[in-house]
Amino acid sequence: MKKVIVPIDFSTTSLKALDHAKYLSREFDYEILLLHTISSPIISTHAEIAIQAENIKKEEDDSNRQL
């Protein structure tokens, strides 16, 4: 069986990609593997690191609620 990996962050674009993957899985008997992704920009100061860590935790909590 073939597999389609779909990166998903619950954005509009990634949900459209998931819809397309569902179509492919039905048409060609593919298995869908979801890869949850979050953005993590490069950061340079200690204050930004603290803010980034807080944002990552919020994104993770939001994503877990959607799953």
PyMOL commands that set and color helices and strands:
alter all, ss='L'
color gray80, all
select helices_A, chain A and resi 12-28+46-66
alter helices_A, ss='H'
color red, helices_A
select strands_A, chain A and resi 3-8+31-36
alter strands_A, ss='S'
color yellow, strands_A
deselect
rebuild
show_as cartoon
